Amino acid sequence: MVFVTRRERFSAAHKLFREEWNDEQNFDVFGKCSYPNWHGHNYILYVTIKGELNPETGFVVNIKKLSEIIKEHVISKLDHRNLNIDVDFMKDTIASTENLAIAIWNVLEPIINLLGVHLHKIKIEETENNFVEYYGS
């Protein structure tokens, strides 16, 4: 089994809050990430796939094809967008990095499976100090 990771980048705004909570309660739980005027990050997304080496190509997967899939189905929907408002696969979800990683997994897994490999991990760096890894359910 060989693991291959593709890195992509995107910038997006978000706010962490629950509509049914007042501002004080949101601030108590989410801190400054709940401020009403949003905030943004320059995210780094790592998509790791796993599979067997193809002896004809020397590849597990064509990395160019993998990049095209990620850009078409994920980056184009996230980059310079508001995660809370603009992104269809984040609708009705708290826009935490954890939920974002799960949502990206759900978008990519069935498409990547069509390539004859398996999605192994989604990693998202929100800041240089914070990142989330998701390995599926």
C-alpha positions in Angstrom: 0.0 0.0 0.0 1.3 3.4 -1.0 0.1 6.8 0.3 0.1 9.9 -1.9 -0.8 13.4 -0.7 -1.7 16.4 -2.8 -1.6 19.9 -1.2 -4.0 22.7 -2.3 -4.6 26.1 -0.8 -7.7 28.3 -0.4 -8.7 31.4 1.5 -12.1 31.7 3.1 -14.1 33.6 5.7 -16.3 32.1 8.4 -17.9 32.7 11.7 -18.5 30.1 14.5 -21.9 30.6 16.0 -25.2 29.0 16.7 -28.3 31.0 15.6 -30.3 29.9 18.7 -27.7 31.3 21.1 -27.3 34.9 22.0 -24.0 36.8 21.4 -22.8 36.3 24.9 -23.3 32.5 24.8 -21.7 32.3 21.4 -18.7 34.3 22.6 -18.3 32.1 25.7 -18.0 29.0 23.5 -16.4 30.2 20.3 -14.5 33.3 21.5 -13.5 35.9 18.9 -14.4 33.4 16.2 -18.0 34.3 16.8 -17.6 38.1 16.1 -20.5 39.2 13.9 -18.3 40.6 11.1 -16.6 37.3 10.2 -12.9 36.5 9.9 -10.8 34.5 7.5 -8.0 32.1 7.1 -5.5 31.0 4.4 -6.2 27.3 4.6 -3.9 24.5 3.4 -5.7 21.3 2.4 -3.9 18.0 2.2 -5.7 15.1 0.5 -4.1 11.7 1.0 -5.1 8.7 -1.0 -3.9 5.1 -0.7 -3.6 2.3 -3.2 -1.4 -0.1 -5.0 1.4 0.9 -7.3 0.5 0.5 -11.0 3.6 -1.2 -12.5 2.8 0.3 -16.0 2.9 3.9 -14.8 4.8 3.8 -11.5 1.9 5.8 -10.0 -0.7 5.0 -7.4 -2.8 7.7 -9.1 -2.2 10.4 -11.7 -1.5 13.3 -9.4 -2.5 15.8 -12.0 -6.0 14.1 -12.2 -6.2 14.1 -8.4 -5.4 17.9 -8.4 -8.0 18.6 -11.0 -10.7 16.7 -9.0 -9.8 18.6 -5.8 -9.9 21.9 -7.6 -13.1 21.3 -9.4 -15.1 19.8 -6.6 -13.7 21.6 -3.5 -11.3 24.5 -4.1 -13.5 26.2 -6.7 -16.4 26.2 -4.1 -14.3 27.3 -1.1 -11.7 29.8 -2.4 -12.5 33.4 -1.5 -15.9 32.4 -0.2 -17.8 32.6 3.0 -18.1 29.1 4.4 -21.3 29.9 6.3 -23.1 31.4 3.3 -21.6 30.5 0.0 -20.6 26.8 0.2 -23.3 24.3 -0.6 -21.7 21.4 1.2 -21.4 23.4 4.4 -25.1 24.5 4.5 -26.7 24.2 7.9 -23.3 23.2 9.5 -21.2 25.1 12.0 -18.2 26.2 9.9 -15.5 24.7 12.1 -12.4 23.2 10.5 -13.5 19.8 11.9 -16.9 20.0 10.0 -15.1 21.3 6.9 -12.7 18.3 6.9 -15.7 15.9 7.1 -17.6 17.8 4.4 -14.6 17.7 2.1 -14.2 14.0 2.7 -17.9 13.4 1.8 -17.5 15.3 -1.4 -14.2 13.7 -2.5 -14.5 10.1 -1.4 -17.0 8.8 -4.0 -15.1 10.6 -6.8 -11.7 9.4 -5.7 -13.0 5.8 -5.5 -13.8 6.0 -9.2 -10.0 6.4 -9.8 -9.4 2.9 -8.3 -7.8 4.3 -5.1 -9.1 5.1 -1.7 -9.3 8.3 0.2 -7.1 7.9 3.4 -7.0 11.3 5.0 -8.1 14.9 4.8 -5.9 17.3 6.7 -6.7 21.0 6.9 -4.3 23.6 8.4 -6.3 26.6 9.6 -3.4 28.4 11.1 0.3 27.5 11.6 -0.7 26.2 15.0 -4.0 24.5 14.3 -4.9 21.7 12.0 -7.5 18.9 11.7 -7.1 15.4 10.3 -10.0 13.2 9.3 -9.8 9.6 8.3 -13.5 8.9 7.5 -16.1 7.4 9.7 
